[in-house]
Amino acid sequence: MSVRVLGISGSPHRHGNTETLLDAFLEGAGNAGGSVEKTILKDLDYTPCRGCNICHKEGVCIVKDDAPGLLEHILSADCLAVASPIYSMGITAELKGLIDRAQYIWARKFVLKTLYFPDSHIRRHKGIFISTAGLAWDNVFDAAFPAITAFFNTMGFEYYDNIIANDMDRYKGIRGHPTALAEARAKGEEVVRVIERLTPD
Ligand SMILES: Cc1cc2nc3c(=O)[nH]c(=O)nc-3n(C[C@H](O)[C@H](O)[C@H](O)COP(=O)(O)O)c2cc1C
């Protein structure tokens, strides 16, 4: 079976810098034989986590909207590419809202202890963070990394790599960047091949 690659775009801006960088990654993954899918968070209907903590007892989220279905779908992917532009020095509300809604999966793991990902599972499930930022600052992505790390941990994915491009204002968008799109394509190909090698026949 081919490697299942799921891209999630947390940018509210369709076909902007971040989604274009995600598309390049997915193109590379597809070229390497991965089965590729993309979800646009802004087209889904979900609310922020209410913090009711009912999931700590039940292991499910009582809020019935699009978030639980997407989170279950993420659990069935081999490679998860999470994309967000930097907004106010962090990830977008769309993506942060989804990550918070994964609290019920966190609760299954750490409160109820009904869910456990063995190391072998985590090693063959790879998470990639894709991001763009307007500013040239070297540290412009720093506030995003911890939330992405937490999400990959919760969902059973190894944090494989970042594909990040800053200074979008100077480059006048991702298409003006000298290397980012080619790097994203190459990374997509690479990760599919790595997962294939880790998959038993
Ligand atoms: C509401 C908003 C907040 C932003 N905040 C930042 C920021 O804090 N730092 C930064 O470098 N760029 C910031 N930017 C610029 C975006 O990160 C940059 O233009 C990005 O490439 C946009 O990606 P997109 O085309 O996918 O929307 C912000 C843009 C918007 C719309």
The ligand as a Gaussian input file, in Angstrom:
#p B3LYP/6-31G(d) Opt

LIG

0 1
 C       -2.804000      38.805000      10.480000
 C       -1.375000      38.640000      10.009000
 C       -0.368000      38.597000      10.943000
 C        0.957000      38.434000      10.526000
 N        1.938000      38.399000      11.483000
 C        3.209000      38.222000      11.100000
 C        4.249000      38.144000      12.074000
 O        4.021000      38.248000      13.280000
 N        5.523000      37.964000      11.654000
 C        5.835000      37.833000      10.305000
 O        6.999000      37.645000       9.968000
 N        4.853000      37.885000       9.358000
 C        3.566000      38.074000       9.726000
 N        2.577000      38.124000       8.777000
 C        2.931000      37.898000       7.353000
 C        2.696000      36.451000       6.928000
 O        3.287000      35.523000       7.807000
 C        3.289000      36.203000       5.531000
 O        2.859000      37.150000       4.612000
 C        2.930000      34.799000       5.077000
 O        3.790000      34.420000       4.014000
 C        1.481000      34.734000       4.611000
 O        1.198000      33.426000       4.151000
 P       -0.143000      33.130000       3.322000
 O        0.053000      33.712000       1.948000
 O       -0.269000      31.667000       3.343000
 O       -1.248000      33.812000       4.056000
 C        1.261000      38.310000       9.150000
 C        0.218000      38.363000       8.211000
 C       -1.083000      38.522000       8.631000
 C       -2.201000      38.562000       7.603000

